[in-house]
Amino acid sequence: MTRRLTVAQSIIAFLRNQYVERDGGQHRFFAGCFGIFGHGNVAGMGQALEQDTGLRYSLFRNEQAMVHAAAAFAKATFRLRTLVCTTSIGPGATNMVTGAALATINRLPVLLLPGDIFARRNVAPVLQQLESSLAPDISVNDCFKPVSRYWDRIQRPEQLITSLPEALRVLTSPAETGTVTLCLPQDVQSEAFDFPEEFFQKRVWSIPRNRCDQRLLQRAASWIRAAKKPLIIAGGGVLYSEATTALSEFVTATGIPVCETQAGKGALPYDHRNNLGATGVTGTPGANILARQADLIIGIGTRYSDFTTASKTAFQNPAVRFVNVNVSEFDAYKHAALALTSDARTTIQELHQAVTGYKIDESYQEAIDAFCARWEKEVDRIHGLRKDPPITQAEVIGIVNNFTEPSDIMVCAAGSLPGDLHKLWRTRQVGGYHMEYGYSCMGYEIAGGLGVKMAYPDREVYVLVGDGSYLMMAQEIVTAVQEAYKLNIVLLDNHGFSSIGGLSRSCGNEGMGTEYRYRRDDKYEGDVLPVDFSANAASLGAWTALARTGEDLKAALAAARKQSRTSVIVIETAYEQTIPSYESWWDVPIAEVSDRESVKATRQKYEEARKKERYFF
């Protein structure tokens, strides 16, 4: 039997019958479709979505933002669900490239369906078409190739029969997942074909919990038993594998301390005895000192970004060895590790059994306890720093953290906030800390918060965003209002890009181009620009409040929680206030020659610091 449908109609019919299962639970993989219609998709995908309501459609205001929201939804649901994004051709499509890169870098599944130029070519060049003298089948959608884990252009209807299952294979693969892009020529979208009826039947994709080679597992166990100062680095894979309970049991039994990457934060509650907190460039003193001393690093679900490894300076013990647990072979072999290519939860449980009876030395536990106790006092001290308005960013973080409930979710992405939050935010429940830091993409925060809220409509979502990121992509407040998803947005107004301003000064420069000031004498040295963020947010439909002091902020948070719609609380914060790095370094190359003494001095320090960078063979 066959069913005659257009290409667009067949895509919707196929997607709404795709399910995933893990550990006995089963549910639809695609929770809906985000889109903005133009001439390249309105008559194809638009018609199909209007005719077939089996895939809920949500209207967004910016194509990049809707990919961010889809990625955030996938991250919040531990990659077990995702969303579809459809756009027109040309700028509608290329607006998604940044979001596509973000999803792939963060190993998050999203399905993109950009419109494309006519397959039959006789009317070329169509509106918004890129013409190439090299080849007639090149379009702007070729830009998606390097940032997609799977890419295809559907030139004939029957190509869907093989391409869509391959797309689902990649999207549901723990090891290969990321952005999948299927380019849809606008004429092909509307073409009809007699598709096999079985193509649209329910299909369940099983998410495996792969075991590693048992010989390698036993070798890893022997390394753990021999280690005097082992250290676990918990990455996002711990959360995606839902391995937090297994990790807690393993750590409690062995005493091995844990430090967390940005993606892995929340793998253990902040007050777990052996949780040292953040690691790397934005890490805590205890985590970084013990990383420097460790003779065995057990990386679980981490890709070892430069922020995690402090630009390859974090691990200084000449005898240090690595055991990496990762579903991705590519990540498992990093740092010349003993690679346990496998599911995190399964392997943690098997390692737990394999090292039964192992316990770290009491002296090591005493050092861990001391580091944890000192760090909690330091967090209290930083949260308690009082300053006349404008108040410090750290105080804002402390107030919001203390106000929120354990089940609430904090969302952030870029600027100086991620570094401070990684160190200071006290995560109490799994999934309560949502940070996009693989791409550190400004503009993600509000769109990402919307995706998180769609995943957990019954939980309060708090979006912390700086004025720089807000000005890049605030328009999805309108989407939140239209879709009746409430966000609690706290906007920190420090009149510029304080993160990069601070980095500029640390490089011996003066922070040029990082403050929002009027131009005066050909420099940005005039008065601060008078941006009224409260008025802006109110014009988009949000409830707003303006706070100046910590007490104002507490009152505004209480009032916002009672609102039924998205709220935006604006508070001015000090531009130059920063929290120091602790026992860490980040490789940002300094100008090798300069007429400024400050740059010359910084270059000398840089060259010395680089000597600690290591290769692992």
N, C-alpha and C positions, 0 to 999 in steps of 0.2 A: 504494500500500500504506500501511497505517496500523499503529500500535502503540498498544494501549490501556494507558495508564499513569496513575497519579495525577500531580497537579501536582508533588509532591515528587520522585517517581520520575523524571519527565521532566526536571526540573532537573538531577539527578545524571547522567542519561544524556547530556544535552546538554553539560554542563560537562566531563566527562571526555574528550570528543572535540574540544576546542578546542585548537588549536596556534598557536604563533607562529613566525615565521621572520625572520631578519635576517642579511645577509651570507652566505647559504647554509646557515646552521645552523637546525635546526628541532627543537622540543620541545614537550611539553605545557605549556600556560599555567598550569593549576591543579595545584599539587603536592599538594593535600589540602584537608581541611575541619577547621576548629576548631569546637568547640561546647560548649555546656552545655544540657542538655535540661530542659524544663519542660512544663507542660500545653499550652503554645502551640506546641510543635514536636516533641514526642516521638512522637506518633502519625502525624505527617506526615513531616517531614524525618528524624526518628529512624528510622522504619520504612524509609524509602528508603535511608538510609546503611547500615543493617544488612543490607538485602537485596542491595544493589549495592555490592560492595567495590572498585569501580573508582576510588573517590576515598577515599584513606586518611583516617580520622577520628582526631582527637586530642582528648582531654578536657582542658579547662582549668578553672581554679578561679575566674577572674574574667573577665567578658565584656569589660571594657575592656582587660585584659591580652592577651586573645587577638587583639584588633584591633592592638594594639601589635606583637605577635609577627608578625602577617601583614604589617604595614607594614615591619617590619625585614627580613623575608624578601624582600619586593619591592625594598627599597632595596639589600640586599646582592647581589641578582641583577641589578642595574642595570635594574629594572622589566621584565625579560623573563619573569618568572614571578611568581605570586602565590598566595594562598590564599583560601578561602571561610570565612566565619564565620556560624554559625547560632545563634539564641537563641530563647527563649520570648518571650511578650509581656510588656508592663509593664516591671518593673525590669530584667529580662534584656536587653530591647531597649535601654532608655535608658542602661544602663551602657556601651553601645558608642558613645554620641554623642561622648565625648571622643576616643576612638580614631579615629572617623570624621573629626573636625576635624583631628586630627594628620596623618592620611594625605592629606587634601585640601590642607592648607597646605603640606605637603612634596612635593606632586605625586607621590604614590605610589599605585599601584593596589591596592585591596582591594575584595572583593565581600562585602556584608553581606546576610544573609537573616534579618531579625528576624520572629518571629511577630507576628500582628496580630489584632485583634478579628474576630468573626464577620462575614462579608460578608452573610449572610442576616438578621442583626439580630434574629431573633425571640426569641433567648434573652438579649438584651442587658438590663442590663449584665453581661457576663461577668467572672469574677475578674480583677482588675488592670486593668479597662477605665476609661479616662478618659471620663466623660460630658460632653458639651458641649451646651448649649442653643442654640448657634449653628448647628451642623450635625451630623447623625448620623454622618458618615463621618470625623470628626476623631478621631485617636488619638494617643497619645504618639509614635508613629512619624513624625508630621509634624515633630517636632523635628530629624529628619535632613535636612530639605530644605535649610537654609542651609549645611550642612557636607558635602553630597554634590554630585558633579559630574553625577550622573544619579540620579533618584529615581522610583520607580513603586510603585503598589499593585496587586497582581494580584487582581482581583475575579472573573475568569472564567478557566478553564484556557486557552482559546485565545489569551488576551492574551500568554502566554509566547512564542508564535511570533514576535511582533514585538518584545517587550520584551527578551528574552535577547540576540538579536543586537545590539540597540542598546546594551545594557550592555557587551557585548564590544567594540563599536566605541570606546566611551569608555575602557574599561580599557586597551586596547592602543594608544590614541592618545598619542604623546609630548607633544602640545600640550594635550590636554584631560584627561589621566588624573587620577585621585584616587579618592575613595570613590564606589562605586556601591551604592545601597541599593534592594533589591527587597523590599517589605513583603508578607508572606504570611499572609493571614487563615487562622486555624487550620482552619476548615472547608474552605476552598478547597484547602489543602495536600493533603487526603485525597480530593478529588474526582477522578474518572477522566475521561479524554477520549481520543478516537481521534486521536492526533497523526500527522502525515505522517512516514513512515519517513525521508525525506530530511532531516528536521529534526535527526536524530541522527547523520548522517554526519559524518565527519571534516571539519573546516573549518580552514584555515590562514590566520591573520591576518598579513599582511606588515607589518613595522615599516619605514616608509619612511625613506630618508635624503634628505630634500627639499633641493634646491638653492635658493639665494636668487636674486633678480633680478640678472642679470649686470651691468646698468648700475649698480646700487647697489654691487655688489661692486667694480667698478672705481673708483667714487668712494671707497669705503672704503680701497682700496689707495693712492689718491692722498693721502688724509689721513694714512695711515701714513708714506708717503714724506716728507711735509712735517713730520712730528712730530719735535721735538727731545727730548722726554721722554715717550714713550708708556709706558703701563702696562697690563698685562692683569690683569683680575680673573677668576679661574677659579672658577666655581660648580659646583653639583652636576651641571649639564647636561654638563660635560666628562666626568664619570664615566659618566653614564647613556648617553651617546653612544659610550662606549668610545673616546674621543678623546685619551687621555693620550699615546700615542706620537706622534700627529700634532702635539699641542701641544709636546711636547719637541723635535721636529724643527724646528718653526717658531721656537721660542724660541732654540734653538741657532744657527740660521741668521741670525736678525735681531738677537739680543741683547736683545730686548724683555723687561724683567723681568716676573715673575708674582707676584701675591699671591693668597691663597686664602681663600675663605669657609669657614664651618664645613662646609657640604655639599661644597665643592670641595677640601677638604684631602686631599692625596694625589694631586692631579692631576699633580704632579711629585714625585719623591722629595725629601726634605727637604734633601739635600746637592747638588741640582742647582745649578750655578753661578748661575743667574738666578732662583732661587726665594727671594723675600724672606720667605716664610712667611705667617702670618696677617695679615689686614687688618681695619681698622675698630676698633670699641670694644675688642675683645680682640686687637688686632693688634700687630705688632712695630714698633719705631721706624722702621726702614727703609721698610717698606711704607707706613706712614702719612705719613711725610715726603715720599716720592715721590708718593703720591696727592695730597697738598696741592699739589705743584709741577707735576704732570702737565699737559701740554697736550692729551693724547689718552688717554682711557680706553677700552679694548677689553674690554667685559663679555661673557664667554662662559658661557652657561648659568647666569646669576645673576638673581635677582629683586630685587636691591638692597634687602635688608631694612635696617632702621634700624641694626642692628649693623654691617652692611657699610659703610654710608654715614656712620657716626658721626652719625646724626640729621641728615643733609644738611649736615654741616660738613666732610666729608673732602676735598672737591674745591674748592680755593680759587683756583686759577689763573683769572683773569678770562676767558682765552681758551680754557678747556678745552672739548673736544668729546667726544662719546661715539659709539662704534660698538658696537652690541649684537648679538651672535649668539645667537639663541634660537629654539627651535621654537615657542614661544608668542608670538603677535603682541602679546598684552597685556604681556608682560615685555620684548619687544624694543623697544618704543617708549618705555620709561621714560627719564627724564632728557633728553627731547627728542632722542633718539639717532637716528643713521642706523641704521635697523632692518634687519638682515639676518635675516629670518624663515626659519630653515633649520636643518638638522641641524648640530651643532657640528663633528663630524669632517670632514664633507664641506667645510664652509665654511673651516675652518682650512687644509685642504689646498689649496683654491682660492686663499685669500689668500696662502699660502706661494708659490704659483706667480706670483701677480700682483705680488708685491713682490720678486721675485728680484733679488738684488744689494743690497738695502737692508740697512744695518747701523747700529745706533746709534753715536753718537760715542764715541770712546775715553774721554773724560772722564766720560760717563754710565756706561759700564761700570765705570770705576774707582770711582765712587761706589757702584754696586751691590755690587761686590766688598767694599768697605769695610764697608758696612752688614751684609752677610751674615757677614763675619768677626767683626764686633763682636757680632752677635747670638748666634753660636755660643758665644762666650766668656761672654756673659751667661747663656745657658741652663746652661752648665757651672757658673757661679757659683751660680745659683739652685738647681740640683740638689744642689750641694755644701754648701748651708747646713746646718750641723749644729745641732741643738737638743736639749737634754735632753728626755726624754719629757714631754709629748706632742710628737712630731716634726712637722715641717711637711708640709702637703699637697704642696708642690712636691717635697720629698725623696721622698715616696711615689711620685709620678709618675715621677721619675727612676729610682728603683729598679725599678719595674715595666717601664718602657720599656727599660732596659738588660738586663733579664732576658729579655724576650720575644724570639722569633725574628721575622725579617722577615715570614714568612707568617702570623703570629698576627694576630688582629683584636681591637682595643680598642673597647668599646662604652660609651657614656655618654649623658647627656641633660640633666640640670638641676642647678641649684645653682651653686656657685662652681667646680666641677670643669670645666665646659665652657670657661670663659674661660681657666683655667690650661692646660688640655690644648690648646686652639687655639694658644696661644703656644708651649708647651713640648714637646709630643709630637712625636717625630721619626718621621714616617711613611716607611717604606722601600719598601712595595709598595702597588700600587693596591688599594683596598678594605680596607686595614689600619686605617683610622681611620673608625669608624662613630659619628657624632654626630647625635642628633635635636635640632635647635635651631630648626627652623621654629616649633614649638609649645612647645619647652622644657618638656616634660611630665614632671613628677615621677612616678615609678612606672614609667616606660618601660624602665628599664635592664635589669632581669632578664628581663622578658618580651621585650624587644628582643634581648637576648643569646641567648635561646632561639630566636627566629626566625632570627638570623644563623647559629647552630649548625646549625639544620635546613637552611639553604642550603649550608653548608660543613661537613659532619660530620667531615671529615678535618683541619680546621684548629683550632688551639686558640683559644678565644674568652675574652677577659678583660673582665669587667664591672667598671667602676669606679663605685661608688655611694656616696653619702653616707647618713648615718643617717636623714635626713629622708625621702629617697626610698625607702629600704629599708622604713621603717615604713609607708609608704603602700601598697606592693604587693610583698611578699616571697613571697607564696603560690605563685608559679609555680616556685619551687624544687621543690615537690612534683611539678609537671608534668615538669620536667627529669629528676627521679629516675625517675618512672614511665615516661617515654619513652626513658630511657637516653641522654640528651644531656648530655654533660659541660660544665659551665661553670666557669670560674675566677673567682670573685667576690671582689673586694677591697673591703671595707666600711670606709669612713673615718668614724670616730665622733668628731665634734666637738661632740656634745651640743646640737645645735640646727640652725637654719637660718642658717648663718654667712654665706651669700651675701647674704640679705636683711638680716641683722643689720648687715653692713658697709655695705650700701646705705642703711639707715636712718641710720646714724651719718654717712655722707657727706652726707645731707640735713639735717644739723643736729639730728637726733633721738638717741635713746639706745638704739635696738635693741629696743624693747618687743615682747614676744611672739615672740622669735626664739630663745630659749634654753630647753633642756629642764631646767627647775629647778622645785622645789617652790614653791608659792605661799606667800609670807610677807608679812604685813601688806598684803594685797591686791595684792602685786606678785610677779612671778616672780623672786625674789631669794634663794630658799633653796638648799639643796644640789642638786647635779646629780642627775637621776633615775638610779637604778641599773639601766639596761636591760642585760640579759645577752644580747647579740646572738649570741654563740657558742652558748649554750644554745638560743636560738630557732631558729637555723639547723639545729642538730643535730636538733632535734625534728621538723623538716621533711624530714629524711633526708640532709642534707649532711654531708660531712666538714668539720670545722672546725679552725681554729687561731687562737690569740690572740697577736698580736705587740705589743711595746712599742717596740722600737728598730728602726733600719734593718737591723741584722744579723738580728734576729728575723724581719723581713719577708722578707729574702732566703732564709732557711732555710725559711720557711713556703711561699714560692713554689716552691721546689725540691721540697718534699714534696708540694704540691698537684698539681704537674705529673705526678707518678707515680700519682696516684689515677685510678681508672676511673669515678668518679662526681663529681658537682658538689661543689665545695669552696667554703667561705666563710672568708676570712681577715679577721679583725677587727683594726683598728689604730686606736688613739686618735690624733687629730691636733689641733693647736692651733686653737682657735676663731677667734681674731682675726688669725691669720697670713694675709696676702694678698699677691698679686703685683700690682704697680702697673699702671695703664694707661700706655701709652706713646704720647704724641703724639696723644691722642684724647679724645673726649667723648661722653656719652650723655645725651639729653634725658629727664630725669625731673623733672617740674615740682615746684618747691619751694613750700611754702605762702606765699602772697603777704602774709599778715599773720600775726603770731605774737607771743606775749609772751616768747619765748625769743630771746636775743641770737644764739645759735648759728644758729638758723633764719634770722633776719634777715640775718646775714652771708652765709650760704649762698645766700639768695635774690638778694643783690646780685651774687654771682659767677655765678649762674645767668642772670640777665638779660644780663650781659656776654657770656657764652658763646653765648647764643641769637642774638646779632647775627651770628654767623658762619653761621647756617643759610641755605641758598640755595634758591631756586626755579630750575628750569631750563625755559626756554621754547624 
